[in-house]
Amino acid sequence: MTNKLSSSEQYLWDYIQENLNDIPDLSIVKLSEDANVSTATIVRTTKKMGYSGYTDFRQQLITKGKNNSQYQNLEKVDHDIKQAIFKNKYEVDNTLSMLNVGSIEDAVQKIRESTDIYIFARGFSEFIAQEMLVKLQLLGKNCVLSSDPNIIVTMSKRIKREALVIIISLNGETKELVTGAKNAFNNGVSTITITTNETSSIAKYSEMILLGYKSQTSYFPDYEVRSRLPLQVISRILLDSYVIRTKK
């Protein structure tokens, strides 16, 4: 895996990912100006991400673009629309690269062993939780979902040790979800958290964290409606893996 990025390097890497479609046309000096970072930071960041430098990174993008015919139809698309399309692609690609197969296997095993499963989610994450609920019930698991803040807090105090809690939270800081995770932790209940924030308040009460990539770009900046696509991808991979393992 790559070396840990500093805050400035992480900012640059996020900027590059959000503007990846433009990178093949940008010199290191132009990227430095656009991203407001030094050329040294650019070189250092690309090296940490596994390339010999910015030139190598840029050249691989150019080569990949020439070989990737499935996106040729996007050449005629408006630039802003193209950026929106690739934003989603980057979220998925980065989430897949961040997933640890061992963690998925451990989570699958926890689901198999658990007598009861409790899913907690709030806001837009509820849609993902609802899909997980239905699929787990179809697979024969005793599973319940709660998105009500008061019920989450109360129910989490009564969950038995043999059960499993799955929390779906983009930033991992929703107050009642943090309280629910803490209550489950204090009761010795295992918790799997699907999130994009590995340093969140919920994380310290979670036995397992399945981490996705959170894009810094939002097309609804005035509202907390950021993309839950990374969480959706992780939940589907988790359930698909569970089906694969239980069929064996």
Secondary structure, DSSP 4 states (H G I P E B T S, - for coil): -PPPPPHHHHHHHHHHHHTTTTGGG--HHHHHHHHT--HHHHHHHHHHTTSSSHHHHHHHHHHHHHH-GGGGGGGGS-HHHHHHHHHHHHHHHHHHHH--HHHHHHHHHHHHH-SEEEEEE-TTHHHHHHHHHHHHHHTT-EEEEE--HHHHHHHHTT--TTSEEEEE-SSS--HHHHHHHHHHHHTT-EEEEEES-TTSTTGGG-SEEEE-PPPS--S-TTSS----HHHHHHHHHHHHHHHHHHH-
